[in-house]
């Protein structure tokens, strides 16, 4: 029983140490990529292009206003402005999901 407790404690300490190291590395990556200046950003505009296979490609154009949590989805047929995480309609759920994916790849260091 003592050995089980000892091994359990060793695993817990190892996990805590690993989590601490990962957090430190994450903070270093964020600092190297200018996270301290992100609060100054008024608007980010970007286009996400994906090519799944030869025949199927997609492109989504966004304007993101981080301070107000607003996003504009820009298309040739019109624009859709919405608040982040507003999932009151099926269309907004889909747009939020697409924007979350595209934002991830935009900010991934």
Backbone as ProteinMPNN parsed JSONL, in Angstrom:
{"seq_chain_A": "XXXXXXXXXXXXXXXXXXXXXXXXXXXXXXXXXXXXXXXXXXXXXXXXXXXXXXXXXXXXXXXXXXXXXXXXXXXXXXXXXXXXXXXXXXXXXXXXXXXXXXXXXXXXX", "coords_chain_A": {"N_chain_A": [[0.829, -1.198, 0.0], [1.968, 1.217, 0.761], [3.776, 1.595, -1.29], [2.138, 1.961, -3.484], [0.937, 4.409, -2.862], [3.227, 6.017, -2.808], [4.153, 5.801, -5.473], [1.928, 6.905, -6.748], [2.012, 9.547, -5.78], [4.435, 10.334, -6.91], [3.799, 10.299, -9.62], [1.839, 12.303, -9.696], [3.371, 14.57, -8.918], [5.178, 14.628, -11.046], [3.425, 15.14, -13.178], [2.462, 17.698, -12.434], [4.833, 19.164, -12.582], [5.405, 18.875, -15.326], [3.177, 20.201, -16.439], [3.688, 22.776, -15.535], [6.072, 23.366, -16.893], [5.13, 23.256, -19.556], [3.32, 25.394, -19.503], [5.07, 27.52, -19.05], [6.609, 27.432, -21.405], [4.584, 27.952, -23.273], [3.912, 30.581, -22.505], [6.315, 31.846, -23.146], [6.37, 31.537, -25.936], [4.083, 33.024, -26.619], [4.896, 35.586, -25.723], [7.106, 36.026, -27.403], [5.8, 36.33, -29.781], [4.434, 38.688, -29.548], [2.256, 39.073, -27.699], [1.774, 40.977, -25.728], [1.181, 43.275, -27.083], [-1.239, 42.803, -28.212], [-3.538, 43.852, -27.093], [-3.683, 46.367, -28.154], [-4.628, 46.11, -30.691], [-6.927, 47.092, -33.079], [-8.399, 46.1, -35.238], [-8.382, 43.113, -37.094], [-7.843, 41.848, -40.279], [-8.321, 39.193, -42.413], [-7.842, 36.475, -44.717], [-8.839, 33.189, -44.986], [-7.679, 30.399, -46.523], [-8.347, 27.226, -47.766], [-7.459, 24.098, -49.038], [-8.783, 21.203, -49.801], [-8.831, 19.041, -51.561], [-8.074, 18.501, -55.033], [-10.367, 19.403, -56.417], [-11.874, 20.708, -54.514], [-11.891, 23.591, -52.843], [-11.766, 26.181, -50.397], [-12.498, 29.5, -49.32], [-12.432, 32.006, -46.945], [-13.228, 35.212, -45.873], [-12.463, 37.529, -43.388], [-13.196, 40.094, -40.964], [-12.064, 41.098, -37.877], [-12.812, 42.368, -34.749], [-11.288, 42.593, -31.98], [-11.561, 44.006, -29.501], [-14.268, 44.595, -29.217], [-15.413, 42.188, -29.605], [-16.57, 41.609, -32.028], [-17.272, 40.296, -35.273], [-16.896, 40.251, -38.772], [-18.104, 38.627, -41.514], [-17.105, 38.474, -44.719], [-18.425, 38.463, -47.946], [-18.969, 38.1, -51.503], [-21.638, 38.426, -52.0], [-22.629, 39.831, -49.855], [-22.256, 41.042, -46.455], [-21.877, 39.641, -43.177], [-22.333, 40.603, -39.956], [-21.482, 39.835, -36.665], [-21.567, 38.951, -33.154], [-18.947, 37.432, -31.36], [-19.314, 34.103, -30.304], [-22.087, 34.207, -30.303], [-24.674, 32.208, -30.691], [-27.291, 32.029, -31.481], [-28.704, 31.395, -33.759], [-28.796, 28.919, -36.386], [-27.18, 29.652, -38.535], [-25.403, 31.498, -37.298], [-24.149, 29.798, -35.481], [-22.736, 28.156, -37.238], [-21.082, 30.064, -38.542], [-19.6, 31.028, -36.33], [-18.22, 28.691, -35.632], [-16.668, 28.298, -37.941], [-15.182, 30.683, -37.912], [-13.794, 30.397, -35.48], [-12.139, 28.208, -36.06], [-10.603, 29.317, -38.199], [-9.44, 31.541, -36.979], [-7.859, 30.272, -35.085], [-5.85, 29.073, -36.71], [-4.807, 31.384, -37.781], [-3.591, 32.623, -35.575], [-1.951, 30.69, -34.548], [1.259, 30.001, -33.534]], "CA_chain_A": [[0.0, 0.0, 0.0], [2.854, 2.374, 0.815], [4.38, 1.78, -2.607], [1.115, 2.509, -4.372], [0.828, 5.819, -2.508], [4.466, 6.658, -3.234], [4.129, 5.881, -6.936], [0.874, 7.863, -7.096], [2.537, 10.884, -5.502], [5.472, 10.622, -7.902], [3.11, 10.595, -10.88], [1.208, 13.613, -9.535], [4.421, 15.594, -8.952], [5.693, 14.684, -12.417], [2.414, 15.811, -13.984], [2.46, 19.121, -12.08], [6.06, 19.739, -13.125], [5.234, 18.926, -16.777], [2.217, 21.269, -16.732], [4.385, 24.032, -15.284], [7.006, 23.563, -18.007], [4.338, 23.56, -20.74], [2.791, 26.748, -19.344], [6.196, 28.431, -19.238], [6.926, 27.443, -22.837], [3.48, 28.656, -23.925], [4.069, 32.007, -22.225], [7.469, 32.329, -23.908], [5.95, 31.619, -27.334], [3.169, 34.166, -26.721], [5.691, 36.812, -25.585], [7.927, 36.179, -28.612], [4.925, 36.692, -30.894], [3.832, 39.997, -29.319], [0.977, 39.04, -26.984], [1.594, 42.208, -24.942], [0.66, 44.308, -27.969], [-2.533, 42.404, -28.765], [-4.591, 44.737, -26.583], [-3.698, 47.573, -28.984], [-5.185, 45.787, -32.002], [-8.291, 47.574, -33.298], [-9.069, 45.22, -36.182], [-7.581, 42.201, -37.91], [-8.552, 41.401, -41.474], [-7.57, 38.096, -43.001], [-8.537, 35.503, -45.555], [-8.44, 31.816, -44.719], [-7.8, 29.556, -47.712], [-8.122, 25.799, -47.514], [-7.585, 23.251, -50.228], [-8.939, 19.834, -49.302], [-8.36, 18.206, -52.665], [-7.941, 19.284, -56.26], [-11.63, 19.999, -56.842], [-12.6, 21.376, -53.442], [-11.133, 24.605, -52.111], [-12.646, 27.173, -49.789], [-11.86, 30.746, -48.934], [-13.307, 32.816, -46.095], [-12.626, 36.514, -45.593], [-12.959, 37.985, -42.095], [-12.724, 41.247, -40.206], [-12.254, 40.77, -36.462], [-12.617, 43.492, -33.842], [-11.119, 41.908, -30.686], [-12.006, 44.79, -28.339], [-15.731, 44.555, -29.108], [-15.809, 40.805, -29.882], [-17.375, 41.563, -33.247], [-16.659, 39.68, -36.445], [-17.626, 40.449, -40.018], [-17.825, 37.637, -42.553], [-17.237, 39.213, -45.969], [-18.624, 37.669, -49.161], [-19.357, 38.896, -52.67], [-23.082, 38.679, -51.978], [-22.994, 40.634, -48.69], [-21.483, 40.817, -45.243], [-22.617, 39.274, -41.97], [-21.663, 41.065, -38.74], [-22.019, 39.125, -35.507], [-20.764, 38.908, -31.94], [-18.345, 36.133, -31.089], [-20.029, 33.171, -29.421], [-23.535, 34.316, -30.453], [-25.104, 30.994, -31.387], [-28.753, 32.024, -31.398], [-29.275, 30.797, -34.963], [-27.949, 27.909, -37.021], [-26.184, 30.381, -39.344], [-24.377, 32.04, -36.397], [-23.379, 28.661, -34.959], [-21.821, 27.747, -38.302], [-20.074, 31.116, -38.714], [-18.719, 31.017, -35.165], [-17.352, 27.534, -35.757], [-15.701, 28.564, -39.0], [-14.264, 31.723, -37.474], [-12.926, 29.84, -34.441], [-11.121, 27.428, -36.766], [-9.725, 30.183, -38.977], [-8.689, 32.349, -36.011], [-6.839, 29.387, -34.504], [-4.737, 28.937, -37.642], [-4.199, 32.704, -37.92], [-2.78, 32.962, -34.406], [-1.063, 29.588, -34.172], [2.632, 30.488, -33.811]], "C_chain_A": [[0.87, 1.256, 0.0], [3.456, 2.661, -0.552], [3.39, 2.377, -3.597], [0.96, 4.006, -4.124], [2.056, 6.587, -2.985], [4.499, 6.839, -4.755], [3.08, 6.897, -7.395], [1.355, 9.297, -6.889], [3.606, 11.28, -6.519], [4.836, 11.0, -9.244], [2.474, 11.98, -10.816], [2.241, 14.727, -9.609], [4.997, 15.74, -10.352], [4.721, 15.425, -13.326], [2.41, 17.316, -13.707], [3.691, 19.82, -12.65], [5.941, 19.891, -14.64], [4.286, 20.054, -17.172], [2.863, 22.634, -16.546], [5.344, 24.365, -16.421], [6.239, 23.946, -19.267], [3.77, 24.975, -20.68], [3.895, 27.774, -19.578], [6.547, 28.554, -20.719], [5.84, 28.19, -23.609], [3.573, 30.164, -23.718], [5.232, 32.607, -23.004], [7.118, 32.48, -25.39], [5.044, 32.835, -27.534], [3.942, 35.485, -26.642], [6.513, 37.071, -26.841], [7.095, 36.624, -29.804], [4.103, 37.958, -30.623], [2.514, 40.025, -28.589], [0.721, 40.326, -26.19], [1.011, 43.338, -25.789], [-0.732, 43.987, -28.504], [-3.659, 43.318, -28.295], [-4.706, 46.033, -27.391], [-4.374, 47.349, -30.342], [-6.635, 46.266, -32.076], [-9.082, 46.598, -34.172], [-8.032, 44.373, -36.903], [-8.432, 41.798, -39.1], [-7.699, 40.327, -42.127], [-8.474, 37.208, -43.835], [-7.961, 34.133, -45.253], [-8.717, 31.0, -45.976], [-7.491, 28.114, -47.343], [-8.338, 25.028, -48.804], [-7.606, 21.804, -49.747], [-8.492, 18.806, -50.33], [-8.368, 19.071, -53.914], [-9.226, 20.038, -56.615], [-12.285, 20.856, -55.775], [-11.675, 22.318, -52.663], [-12.127, 25.588, -51.509], [-11.823, 28.383, -49.37], [-12.863, 31.54, -48.113], [-12.555, 34.083, -45.714], [-13.29, 37.099, -44.345], [-12.407, 39.362, -41.732], [-13.063, 40.937, -38.749], [-11.898, 41.989, -35.63], [-12.505, 42.934, -32.421], [-11.662, 42.681, -29.485], [-13.515, 44.724, -28.132], [-16.288, 43.157, -29.328], [-16.739, 40.705, -31.091], [-16.557, 40.973, -34.388], [-17.54, 40.007, -37.638], [-17.149, 39.384, -40.997], [-18.133, 38.307, -43.88], [-17.381, 38.255, -47.141], [-18.993, 38.608, -50.294], [-20.833, 39.279, -52.616], [-23.526, 39.504, -50.772], [-22.17, 40.244, -47.48], [-22.403, 40.444, -44.091], [-21.794, 39.696, -40.769], [-22.314, 40.349, -37.564], [-21.061, 39.223, -34.342], [-20.185, 37.506, -31.79], [-19.202, 35.368, -30.098], [-21.539, 33.37, -29.413], [-23.988, 33.131, -31.304], [-26.635, 30.886, -31.389], [-29.428, 31.442, -32.635], [-28.288, 29.766, -35.526], [-26.835, 28.577, -37.837], [-25.059, 30.918, -38.462], [-23.542, 30.93, -35.777], [-22.327, 28.227, -35.978], [-20.71, 28.785, -38.484], [-19.097, 31.17, -37.545], [-17.747, 29.847, -35.22], [-16.276, 27.746, -36.811], [-14.689, 29.616, -38.562], [-13.3, 31.2, -36.41], [-11.815, 29.013, -35.072], [-10.11, 28.34, -37.463], [-8.858, 31.059, -38.071], [-7.573, 31.517, -35.378], [-5.624, 29.328, -35.421], [-4.06, 30.284, -37.908], [-3.208, 32.964, -36.798], [-1.827, 31.865, -33.971], [0.378, 29.972, -34.524], [3.405, 29.619, -34.759]], "O_chain_A": [[0.555, 2.238, -0.673], [3.629, 3.819, -0.933], [3.755, 3.196, -4.442], [0.864, 4.786, -5.072], [1.929, 7.693, -3.511], [4.837, 7.914, -5.251], [3.323, 7.662, -8.329], [1.125, 10.159, -7.736], [3.668, 12.435, -6.939], [5.298, 11.922, -9.915], [2.559, 12.746, -11.776], [2.018, 15.728, -10.289], [5.274, 16.854, -10.797], [5.136, 16.241, -14.148], [2.359, 18.118, -14.639], [3.596, 20.943, -13.145], [6.333, 20.921, -15.187], [4.553, 20.784, -18.128], [2.605, 23.551, -17.324], [5.42, 25.513, -16.86], [6.647, 24.864, -19.979], [3.74, 25.677, -21.691], [3.669, 28.789, -20.237], [6.757, 29.658, -21.223], [6.148, 28.978, -24.504], [3.34, 30.936, -24.648], [5.15, 33.742, -23.472], [7.529, 33.449, -26.027], [5.209, 33.586, -28.495], [3.67, 36.405, -27.415], [6.607, 38.211, -27.296], [7.622, 37.229, -30.738], [3.181, 38.269, -31.376], [1.709, 40.924, -28.832], [-0.431, 40.716, -26.003], [0.407, 44.264, -25.248], [-1.339, 44.816, -29.18], [-4.629, 43.533, -29.022], [-5.724, 46.72, -27.314], [-4.658, 48.309, -31.058], [-7.465, 45.896, -31.246], [-10.248, 46.303, -33.91], [-6.957, 44.847, -37.271], [-9.602, 41.447, -38.948], [-6.507, 40.522, -42.365], [-9.695, 37.195, -43.678], [-6.745, 33.941, -45.264], [-9.857, 30.922, -46.435], [-6.489, 27.829, -46.686], [-9.281, 25.282, -49.555], [-6.582, 21.254, -49.339], [-7.846, 17.815, -49.989], [-8.646, 20.267, -53.835], [-9.171, 21.183, -57.063], [-13.167, 21.656, -56.088], [-10.795, 21.878, -51.923], [-13.209, 25.798, -52.057], [-10.624, 28.291, -49.106], [-14.006, 31.728, -48.529], [-11.4, 34.035, -45.29], [-14.516, 37.159, -44.253], [-11.307, 39.739, -42.136], [-14.191, 40.565, -38.426], [-10.823, 42.571, -35.783], [-13.515, 42.813, -31.727], [-12.173, 42.072, -28.545], [-13.99, 44.789, -26.998], [-17.5, 42.954, -29.249], [-17.589, 39.818, -31.159], [-15.338, 41.126, -34.46], [-18.766, 40.037, -37.535], [-15.955, 39.256, -41.27], [-19.279, 38.669, -44.147], [-16.569, 37.347, -47.316], [-19.294, 39.779, -50.065], [-21.229, 40.328, -53.124], [-24.705, 39.847, -50.677], [-21.47, 39.231, -47.49], [-23.556, 40.873, -44.033], [-20.681, 39.207, -40.576], [-23.538, 40.265, -37.474], [-19.884, 39.539, -34.517], [-20.862, 36.515, -32.063], [-19.749, 35.947, -29.159], [-22.222, 32.759, -28.591], [-23.708, 33.074, -32.501], [-27.193, 29.792, -31.31], [-30.59, 31.039, -32.577], [-27.108, 29.757, -35.178], [-25.691, 28.123, -37.829], [-23.887, 30.81, -38.825], [-22.341, 31.108, -35.568], [-21.177, 27.964, -35.627], [-19.535, 28.43, -38.57], [-17.895, 31.34, -37.75], [-16.572, 30.002, -34.886], [-15.111, 27.412, -36.596], [-13.49, 29.473, -38.803], [-12.114, 31.527, -36.438], [-10.661, 29.113, -34.655], [-8.901, 28.151, -37.328], [-7.685, 31.291, -38.362], [-6.468, 32.016, -35.164], [-4.494, 29.512, -34.967], [-2.872, 30.325, -38.225], [-2.11, 33.467, -37.038], [-0.979, 32.092, -33.108], [0.681, 30.238, -35.687], [4.559, 29.917, -35.068]]}, "name": "protein", "num_of_chains": 1, "seq": "XXXXXXXXXXXXXXXXXXXXXXXXXXXXXXXXXXXXXXXXXXXXXXXXXXXXXXXXXXXXXXXXXXXXXXXXXXXXXXXXXXXXXXXXXXXXXXXXXXXXXXXXXXXXX"}
